[in-house]
Amino acid sequence: MSSIEARDLSLTLGSNRVLRGVSLDLRPGEMLGLIGPNGAGKTCLLRILAGILSPSQGWVRIDGRPLQSLPAQARSRRIAYLTQAGTAHWPVSVERIVALGRLPHLGNWQLPGERDTAVIRRVIAQTDLHHLTERQFPTLSGGEKARVLLARALAGEPQYLLADEPVAALDLAHQLEVMDLLRQHCNHGGSVVVILHDLRLASHYCNRLQLLLDGETLAVGPPEGVIGDDNLKRAFGVKMREGVGAIDTAFSLTWVRDKPGEGQ
């Protein structure tokens, strides 16, 4: 069974203890959302899962095999990592950027074959980029760029997609487009770990949430069990007021900061 397992991950960078005993499970067809305040360790955890960082302690297994035992090409075929500030400044067409996602499946100096071309075309259609294939990447809008970079990741046909704030700086419509594409990847049998700051999006799209605080797991489970007053007060210093009539969410979240002197 396809899965990612991580146990007791700790990470020290210089004198800074970034992660402390974090464990994680990713199941087939699941979207797991990593949430928490800035500096909680979310990006470092994602980079460990991608094999970019090595933990100071603990281990990661991909489909039952130690992550570090997988050759780089085999790892990149299974895992796609969508970086927080992923972009491309050189004047390259959208189609060529998407085609870069096929590199893990090609040998040295090997050109894309018929199957590679078919995958590229399918992903371009899936991400609604067919009308942009000849456009130069720097000329695109922020939302279009986000879709192109996601298409590049999907073109590699990864089982696991690790996305670091893929909707940051996007307007609401483009946020929903990107999240819908991530959800489609799960619906087609893939799995996603995504870092999100918008708790409405996280609660709507993710099967489970893992809340990090100061490098440790504060809570993990279904969104309704993680996004609660106690957890949010500890992690973000805010209270939650549950309401009615929220669009596309199980509940409405209204942030209410403590007045000076309250909750001390």
KOLPA-115163 format. One record per residue (C-alpha): residue number from 1; chain; x, y, z. Coordinates in steps of 0.25 Angstrom, whole numbers, padded with zeros to 4 digits. Example, Ala and Ser with C-alpha at 12.3 -4.5 7.8 and 13.67 -1.06 7.14 Angstrom:
BEGIN
<drenmar 1,"A",<0049,-0018,0031>>
<drenmar 2,"A",<0055,-0004,0029>>
This chain:
BEGIN
<drenmar 1,"A",<0000,0000,0000>>
<drenmar 2,"A",<0005,0014,-0004>>
<drenmar 3,"A",<0008,0022,0008>>
<drenmar 4,"A",<0018,0032,0015>>
<drenmar 5,"A",<0022,0029,0029>>
<drenmar 6,"A",<0031,0038,0038>>
<drenmar 7,"A",<0034,0035,0052>>
<drenmar 8,"A",<0040,0044,0063>>
<drenmar 9,"A",<0046,0054,0054>>
<drenmar 10,"A",<0055,0064,0060>>
<drenmar 11,"A",<0064,0075,0053>>
<drenmar 12,"A",<0074,0084,0058>>
<drenmar 13,"A",<0080,0095,0049>>
<drenmar 14,"A",<0092,0102,0056>>
<drenmar 15,"A",<0087,0104,0070>>
<drenmar 16,"A",<0072,0105,0066>>
<drenmar 17,"A",<0064,0092,0069>>
<drenmar 18,"A",<0054,0093,0058>>
<drenmar 19,"A",<0046,0080,0060>>
<drenmar 20,"A",<0044,0072,0072>>
<drenmar 21,"A",<0039,0057,0071>>
<drenmar 22,"A",<0029,0060,0060>>
<drenmar 23,"A",<0022,0047,0054>>
<drenmar 24,"A",<0013,0047,0042>>
<drenmar 25,"A",<0005,0038,0033>>
<drenmar 26,"A",<0000,0040,0019>>
<drenmar 27,"A",<-0010,0030,0014>>
<drenmar 28,"A",<-0014,0027,-0001>>
<drenmar 29,"A",<-0023,0037,-0007>>
<drenmar 30,"A",<-0022,0047,0005>>
<drenmar 31,"A",<-0019,0061,0006>>
<drenmar 32,"A",<-0012,0065,0019>>
<drenmar 33,"A",<-0011,0079,0023>>
<drenmar 34,"A",<0000,0085,0031>>
<drenmar 35,"A",<-0004,0097,0039>>
<drenmar 36,"A",<0002,0106,0049>>
<drenmar 37,"A",<0008,0119,0052>>
<drenmar 38,"A",<0020,0124,0045>>
<drenmar 39,"A",<0033,0118,0050>>
<drenmar 40,"A",<0026,0105,0054>>
<drenmar 41,"A",<0034,0096,0046>>
<drenmar 42,"A",<0024,0093,0035>>
<drenmar 43,"A",<0034,0096,0023>>
<drenmar 44,"A",<0045,0088,0029>>
<drenmar 45,"A",<0036,0076,0031>>
<drenmar 46,"A",<0032,0076,0017>>
<drenmar 47,"A",<0046,0077,0012>>
<drenmar 48,"A",<0050,0065,0021>>
<drenmar 49,"A",<0038,0057,0014>>
<drenmar 50,"A",<0044,0062,0001>>
<drenmar 51,"A",<0058,0057,0004>>
<drenmar 52,"A",<0064,0071,0003>>
<drenmar 53,"A",<0067,0071,0018>>
<drenmar 54,"A",<0072,0060,0026>>
<drenmar 55,"A",<0066,0059,0040>>
<drenmar 56,"A",<0075,0060,0052>>
<drenmar 57,"A",<0067,0048,0058>>
<drenmar 58,"A",<0056,0039,0053>>
<drenmar 59,"A",<0053,0033,0040>>
<drenmar 60,"A",<0044,0034,0028>>
<drenmar 61,"A",<0039,0022,0019>>
<drenmar 62,"A",<0033,0023,0006>>
<drenmar 63,"A",<0024,0011,0002>>
<drenmar 64,"A",<0031,0003,0013>>
<drenmar 65,"A",<0045,0007,0009>>
<drenmar 66,"A",<0055,0017,0016>>
<drenmar 67,"A",<0054,0030,0008>>
<drenmar 68,"A",<0069,0032,0008>>
<drenmar 69,"A",<0071,0018,0002>>
<drenmar 70,"A",<0064,0022,-0011>>
<drenmar 71,"A",<0073,0027,-0022>>
<drenmar 72,"A",<0070,0042,-0026>>
<drenmar 73,"A",<0063,0038,-0039>>
<drenmar 74,"A",<0054,0028,-0033>>
<drenmar 75,"A",<0050,0038,-0022>>
<drenmar 76,"A",<0047,0049,-0031>>
<drenmar 77,"A",<0038,0039,-0039>>
<drenmar 78,"A",<0030,0037,-0026>>
<drenmar 79,"A",<0030,0050,-0020>>
<drenmar 80,"A",<0028,0064,-0026>>
<drenmar 81,"A",<0032,0076,-0017>>
<drenmar 82,"A",<0025,0089,-0020>>
<drenmar 83,"A",<0033,0100,-0013>>
<drenmar 84,"A",<0028,0112,-0006>>
<drenmar 85,"A",<0033,0122,-0016>>
<drenmar 86,"A",<0034,0114,-0028>>
<drenmar 87,"A",<0036,0122,-0041>>
<drenmar 88,"A",<0044,0123,-0054>>
<drenmar 89,"A",<0049,0136,-0059>>
<drenmar 90,"A",<0055,0132,-0072>>
<drenmar 91,"A",<0047,0134,-0085>>
<drenmar 92,"A",<0042,0119,-0087>>
<drenmar 93,"A",<0028,0115,-0092>>
<drenmar 94,"A",<0018,0109,-0083>>
<drenmar 95,"A",<0018,0096,-0090>>
<drenmar 96,"A",<0033,0095,-0088>>
<drenmar 97,"A",<0032,0097,-0074>>
<drenmar 98,"A",<0022,0087,-0072>>
<drenmar 99,"A",<0030,0077,-0080>>
<drenmar 100,"A",<0041,0079,-0070>>
<drenmar 101,"A",<0033,0070,-0061>>
<drenmar 102,"A",<0036,0058,-0069>>
<drenmar 103,"A",<0051,0059,-0066>>
<drenmar 104,"A",<0051,0048,-0055>>
<drenmar 105,"A",<0045,0038,-0066>>
<drenmar 106,"A",<0056,0041,-0076>>
<drenmar 107,"A",<0070,0036,-0077>>
<drenmar 108,"A",<0082,0045,-0080>>
<drenmar 109,"A",<0080,0053,-0093>>
<drenmar 110,"A",<0068,0045,-0095>>
<drenmar 111,"A",<0057,0053,-0102>>
<drenmar 112,"A",<0042,0052,-0098>>
<drenmar 113,"A",<0035,0040,-0105>>
<drenmar 114,"A",<0020,0038,-0109>>
<drenmar 115,"A",<0016,0035,-0095>>
<drenmar 116,"A",<0023,0047,-0089>>
<drenmar 117,"A",<0016,0056,-0100>>
<drenmar 118,"A",<0003,0050,-0096>>
<drenmar 119,"A",<0005,0052,-0081>>
<drenmar 120,"A",<0009,0066,-0084>>
<drenmar 121,"A",<-0004,0069,-0092>>
<drenmar 122,"A",<-0013,0062,-0082>>
<drenmar 123,"A",<-0007,0071,-0071>>
<drenmar 124,"A",<-0008,0083,-0079>>
<drenmar 125,"A",<-0023,0080,-0082>>
<drenmar 126,"A",<-0025,0076,-0067>>
<drenmar 127,"A",<-0020,0090,-0062>>
<drenmar 128,"A",<-0027,0098,-0073>>
<drenmar 129,"A",<-0014,0103,-0079>>
<drenmar 130,"A",<-0017,0099,-0094>>
<drenmar 131,"A",<-0019,0114,-0098>>
<drenmar 132,"A",<-0006,0118,-0091>>
<drenmar 133,"A",<0004,0107,-0096>>
<drenmar 134,"A",<0012,0117,-0105>>
<drenmar 135,"A",<0012,0129,-0095>>
<drenmar 136,"A",<0025,0132,-0088>>
<drenmar 137,"A",<0025,0129,-0074>>
<drenmar 138,"A",<0029,0143,-0069>>
<drenmar 139,"A",<0017,0149,-0076>>
<drenmar 140,"A",<0006,0141,-0068>>
<drenmar 141,"A",<-0002,0145,-0056>>
<drenmar 142,"A",<0001,0140,-0042>>
<drenmar 143,"A",<-0011,0130,-0043>>
<drenmar 144,"A",<-0006,0125,-0057>>
<drenmar 145,"A",<0008,0123,-0052>>
<drenmar 146,"A",<0003,0115,-0040>>
<drenmar 147,"A",<-0005,0106,-0049>>
<drenmar 148,"A",<0007,0104,-0059>>
<drenmar 149,"A",<0017,0101,-0047>>
<drenmar 150,"A",<0006,0091,-0042>>
<drenmar 151,"A",<0005,0085,-0056>>
<drenmar 152,"A",<0020,0083,-0056>>
<drenmar 153,"A",<0019,0075,-0043>>
<drenmar 154,"A",<0007,0067,-0048>>
<drenmar 155,"A",<0014,0064,-0061>>
<drenmar 156,"A",<0024,0055,-0053>>
<drenmar 157,"A",<0012,0046,-0049>>
<drenmar 158,"A",<0017,0046,-0035>>
<drenmar 159,"A",<0009,0038,-0025>>
<drenmar 160,"A",<0012,0048,-0014>>
<drenmar 161,"A",<0011,0063,-0016>>
<drenmar 162,"A",<0017,0072,-0005>>
<drenmar 163,"A",<0012,0087,-0007>>
<drenmar 164,"A",<0018,0098,0002>>
<drenmar 165,"A",<0007,0109,0002>>
<drenmar 166,"A",<0003,0107,-0012>>
<drenmar 167,"A",<-0008,0118,-0011>>
<drenmar 168,"A",<0000,0129,-0004>>
<drenmar 169,"A",<-0002,0143,-0011>>
<drenmar 170,"A",<-0013,0137,-0020>>
<drenmar 171,"A",<-0027,0143,-0020>>
<drenmar 172,"A",<-0039,0135,-0016>>
<drenmar 173,"A",<-0043,0129,-0030>>
<drenmar 174,"A",<-0029,0125,-0032>>
<drenmar 175,"A",<-0027,0119,-0019>>
<drenmar 176,"A",<-0039,0110,-0021>>
<drenmar 177,"A",<-0034,0106,-0035>>
<drenmar 178,"A",<-0021,0101,-0029>>
<drenmar 179,"A",<-0027,0094,-0017>>
<drenmar 180,"A",<-0037,0087,-0027>>
<drenmar 181,"A",<-0025,0082,-0035>>
<drenmar 182,"A",<-0019,0077,-0022>>
<drenmar 183,"A",<-0032,0070,-0019>>
<drenmar 184,"A",<-0033,0064,-0032>>
<drenmar 185,"A",<-0019,0058,-0030>>
<drenmar 186,"A",<-0024,0051,-0018>>
<drenmar 187,"A",<-0037,0046,-0025>>
<drenmar 188,"A",<-0028,0040,-0035>>
<drenmar 189,"A",<-0021,0032,-0025>>
<drenmar 190,"A",<-0009,0041,-0021>>
<drenmar 191,"A",<-0007,0047,-0008>>
<drenmar 192,"A",<-0004,0062,-0004>>
<drenmar 193,"A",<0003,0068,0008>>
<drenmar 194,"A",<0000,0083,0007>>
<drenmar 195,"A",<0004,0095,0016>>
<drenmar 196,"A",<-0007,0105,0017>>
<drenmar 197,"A",<-0010,0117,0025>>
<drenmar 198,"A",<-0024,0119,0022>>
<drenmar 199,"A",<-0032,0110,0031>>
<drenmar 200,"A",<-0045,0111,0023>>
<drenmar 201,"A",<-0038,0105,0011>>
<drenmar 202,"A",<-0031,0095,0020>>
<drenmar 203,"A",<-0044,0090,0027>>
<drenmar 204,"A",<-0051,0089,0014>>
<drenmar 205,"A",<-0041,0082,0005>>
<drenmar 206,"A",<-0032,0074,0015>>
<drenmar 207,"A",<-0036,0060,0020>>
<drenmar 208,"A",<-0027,0062,0032>>
<drenmar 209,"A",<-0020,0074,0038>>
<drenmar 210,"A",<-0007,0074,0046>>
<drenmar 211,"A",<-0005,0086,0055>>
<drenmar 212,"A",<0010,0089,0058>>
<drenmar 213,"A",<0015,0099,0069>>
<drenmar 214,"A",<0029,0101,0073>>
<drenmar 215,"A",<0034,0089,0065>>
<drenmar 216,"A",<0024,0079,0071>>
<drenmar 217,"A",<0011,0074,0067>>
<drenmar 218,"A",<0000,0080,0076>>
<drenmar 219,"A",<-0012,0073,0069>>
<drenmar 220,"A",<-0015,0064,0057>>
<drenmar 221,"A",<-0028,0058,0052>>
<drenmar 222,"A",<-0040,0062,0045>>
<drenmar 223,"A",<-0042,0077,0043>>
<drenmar 224,"A",<-0053,0078,0052>>
<drenmar 225,"A",<-0045,0072,0063>>
<drenmar 226,"A",<-0032,0080,0061>>
<drenmar 227,"A",<-0038,0094,0058>>
<drenmar 228,"A",<-0044,0097,0072>>
<drenmar 229,"A",<-0043,0108,0082>>
<drenmar 230,"A",<-0033,0102,0091>>
<drenmar 231,"A",<-0023,0099,0080>>
<drenmar 232,"A",<-0025,0112,0072>>
<drenmar 233,"A",<-0023,0120,0085>>
<drenmar 234,"A",<-0010,0112,0088>>
<drenmar 235,"A",<-0005,0113,0074>>
<drenmar 236,"A",<-0009,0126,0069>>
<drenmar 237,"A",<-0014,0134,0081>>
<drenmar 238,"A",<-0028,0136,0075>>
<drenmar 239,"A",<-0042,0130,0079>>
<drenmar 240,"A",<-0052,0124,0070>>
<drenmar 241,"A",<-0066,0128,0069>>
<drenmar 242,"A",<-0074,0117,0062>>
<drenmar 243,"A",<-0085,0122,0052>>
<drenmar 244,"A",<-0095,0118,0042>>
<drenmar 245,"A",<-0096,0121,0027>>
<drenmar 246,"A",<-0081,0119,0023>>
<drenmar 247,"A",<-0079,0116,0008>>
<drenmar 248,"A",<-0073,0102,0005>>
<drenmar 249,"A",<-0069,0100,0019>>
<drenmar 250,"A",<-0074,0091,0031>>
<drenmar 251,"A",<-0074,0103,0040>>
<drenmar 252,"A",<-0071,0118,0039>>
<drenmar 253,"A",<-0058,0123,0046>>
<drenmar 254,"A",<-0058,0138,0052>>
<drenmar 255,"A",<-0045,0142,0058>>
<drenmar 256,"A",<-0046,0150,0071>>
<drenmar 257,"A",<-0034,0155,0077>>
<drenmar 258,"A",<-0033,0156,0093>>
<drenmar 259,"A",<-0034,0170,0098>>
<drenmar 260,"A",<-0022,0174,0106>>
<drenmar 261,"A",<-0023,0167,0119>>
<drenmar 262,"A",<-0032,0156,0115>>
<drenmar 263,"A",<-0028,0142,0115>>
<drenmar 264,"A",<-0015,0145,0123>>
